[in-house]
Amino acid sequence: MAFYELRQYKIKPGKMSEWLDFMENEIIPFQVSKGAVISASFKGEADDSVYFWIRRFENETEREQLYKDVYESEFWKNQVAPKVGELIDREAIQVQRVTPTRLSVLQ
């Protein structure tokens, strides 16, 4: 059964615009090029420190392969990871694995 990864980040003060630009122009396209299915991307409506996104996986094998292809790549290690640390509080990252309920449109 497919499952989702709900990832919530705390964006550093004054960095939301830069984070969104980086996420939408670098991170999401790169991950999609590696096979990721990005189901959603959100920012807080009233709280500029809140950002979360949702990735979909068909199974654990797919998730493991995507993690390898993305996080072990030279592009990620050399260009993405250093910039991520400038924009978000890595210690505050929250990741939840969730499955859709019967009435969810995200099946």
C-alpha positions in Angstrom: 0.0 0.0 0.0 1.2 3.5 -0.8 2.2 5.8 2.0 3.1 9.4 2.4 5.9 11.2 4.2 4.7 14.5 5.8 7.8 16.7 6.3 7.5 19.8 8.4 10.3 22.4 8.7 11.0 25.4 10.8 12.2 28.2 8.5 14.8 30.6 9.9 13.5 34.2 10.5 13.3 36.2 7.3 14.2 33.2 5.1 10.8 32.0 3.8 10.9 33.7 0.4 14.5 32.4 -0.2 13.4 28.9 1.1 10.4 28.8 -1.3 12.5 29.8 -4.2 15.1 27.2 -3.4 12.5 24.5 -2.8 10.5 25.2 -5.9 13.4 25.8 -8.3 16.0 23.4 -7.0 14.9 20.8 -4.5 11.5 19.7 -5.9 12.6 19.6 -9.6 15.7 17.6 -8.6 13.8 15.1 -6.5 11.1 14.7 -9.2 13.9 14.0 -11.7 14.9 11.1 -9.5 11.4 9.7 -9.4 9.9 11.4 -6.4 6.2 12.1 -6.3 5.6 15.4 -4.5 1.9 15.6 -3.6 1.9 18.9 -1.9 3.9 21.9 -0.7 2.6 24.4 1.9 3.8 27.5 3.8 2.1 28.8 6.9 -0.6 31.3 6.2 0.1 33.5 9.2 3.4 31.9 10.5 6.4 32.5 8.3 8.4 29.8 10.1 6.1 27.0 9.0 6.7 24.9 5.8 5.7 21.4 5.0 5.5 19.1 2.0 4.2 15.7 1.3 5.9 12.9 -0.7 4.2 9.7 -1.9 5.8 6.3 -2.0 4.4 3.1 -3.5 6.4 1.0 -1.0 9.4 0.9 1.3 11.7 -0.3 -1.5 10.8 2.8 -3.6 11.4 5.1 -0.6 14.8 3.5 0.1 15.9 3.9 -3.6 14.8 7.5 -3.7 16.6 8.3 -0.5 19.8 6.8 -2.0 19.4 8.5 -5.4 18.7 11.9 -3.8 20.6 12.1 -0.5 23.8 10.3 -1.7 24.1 12.2 -4.9 27.0 14.7 -5.3 24.5 17.4 -6.3 22.7 17.0 -2.9 25.8 16.7 -0.8 27.6 19.7 -2.5 24.9 22.1 -3.5 21.7 21.4 -1.7 22.7 20.3 1.8 24.9 23.3 2.6 22.2 25.7 1.5 19.4 23.9 3.4 21.3 24.4 6.7 21.3 28.2 6.0 17.6 28.4 5.6 16.0 25.9 8.0 16.4 24.7 11.5 17.5 21.1 10.9 17.0 20.1 14.5 13.3 21.1 14.3 12.6 18.8 11.3 9.6 16.6 11.8 8.8 13.6 9.6 5.7 11.6 9.8 4.8 8.5 7.7 1.1 8.4 7.1 -1.3 6.4 5.1 -4.5 7.7 3.5 -7.9 6.9 5.1 -10.7 5.4 3.1 -12.2 8.8 2.1 -8.9 10.6 1.4 -8.5 12.0 -2.1 -4.8 11.1 -1.8 -5.0 7.4 -2.5 
